């Protein structure tokens, strides 16, 4: 799918990303396009995220003891939606 958007990651781009440079328009479009696909899943997307997270590292579940996971999932989706919405103005994330 990344190739469809003309995305290739060179060493320079990877370095630029780590140094705090802004993503390319193609990268931004890729993220925004895929967020649209994920966001229609609603809370199912958050369920899939946490299910996979705990599958990869079951020990992480201990970090969420006493946490209302349903509320945490909503916060995750809101945070991701905000981050994607502000890709064109990343200073808004600060």
matplotlib code that plots the C-alpha trace (Angstrom):
import matplotlib.pyplot as plt

x = [0.0, 2.8, 4.0, 0.6, 1.2, 4.7, 6.3, 9.8, 11.9, 15.5, 18.1, 17.9, 14.2, 14.5, 17.2, 15.1, 12.1, 14.2, 15.6, 12.1, 11.5, 8.0, 6.7, 6.3, 2.9, 2.8, 3.4, 0.7, -1.7, -0.9, -1.6, -4.8, -6.1, -5.5, -6.9, -10.2, -10.2, -9.5, -11.7, -14.9, -14.3, -14.8, -14.2, -13.5, -10.2, -9.2, -10.2, -8.0, -5.1, -5.2, -5.9, -2.8, -0.7, -1.5, -0.9, 2.6, 3.5, 1.0, 3.0, 1.8, -1.7, -0.4, 0.1, -3.6, -4.8, -7.3, -7.8, -11.2, -10.1, -13.2, -12.4, -8.8, -9.8, -11.9, -8.9, -6.7, -9.1, -9.5, -5.7, -5.1, -7.9, -6.4, -2.9, -4.1, -6.2, -3.2, -0.7, -0.8, -0.1, 2.1, 2.9, -0.7, 0.5, 2.9]
y = [0.0, 2.4, 2.1, 3.2, 6.6, 6.8, 6.3, 5.1, 5.7, 6.6, 6.9, 10.6, 10.7, 8.5, 10.8, 13.8, 12.3, 11.6, 15.1, 16.6, 17.5, 17.5, 14.5, 14.7, 15.5, 11.9, 10.6, 12.9, 11.7, 8.1, 8.6, 10.5, 8.0, 5.1, 6.9, 7.3, 3.5, 2.8, 5.5, 4.0, 0.9, 3.1, 1.3, -1.9, -0.3, 0.4, -3.2, -4.6, -2.3, -3.4, -7.0, -7.0, -5.0, -7.6, -10.5, -9.1, -8.4, -9.9, -8.2, -4.8, -5.8, -5.2, -1.5, -1.2, -2.8, -0.5, 1.5, 1.7, 0.2, 1.3, 4.9, 4.4, 3.1, 6.2, 8.4, 6.5, 7.1, 10.8, 11.3, 9.6, 11.6, 14.8, 13.9, 13.0, 16.2, 18.3, 16.8, 20.0, 22.1, 19.9, 22.8, 22.3, 19.1, 20.9]
z = [0.0, 0.8, -2.8, -4.0, -2.4, -3.7, -0.3, 0.0, 3.1, 2.4, 5.1, 4.8, 5.3, 8.3, 9.7, 9.0, 10.8, 13.9, 13.8, 14.0, 10.3, 9.0, 7.0, 3.3, 1.7, 0.4, 3.9, 5.3, 2.7, 3.4, 7.1, 6.5, 4.0, 6.3, 9.3, 7.4, 6.9, 10.6, 12.1, 10.6, 12.7, 15.8, 19.1, 17.3, 16.1, 19.7, 20.7, 17.9, 19.0, 22.7, 21.9, 19.7, 22.2, 24.9, 22.5, 21.7, 25.3, 27.9, 30.7, 29.6, 30.8, 34.4, 33.5, 32.9, 36.2, 37.8, 34.6, 32.9, 29.6, 27.8, 28.7, 27.8, 24.3, 23.7, 24.8, 22.3, 19.5, 20.3, 20.6, 17.2, 15.6, 16.9, 15.8, 12.3, 12.1, 12.9, 10.5, 8.4, 11.5, 13.7, 16.0, 17.3, 18.9, 21.2]

ax = plt.figure().add_subplot(projection="3d")
ax.plot(x, y, z, "-o")
ax.set_aspect("equal")
plt.show()
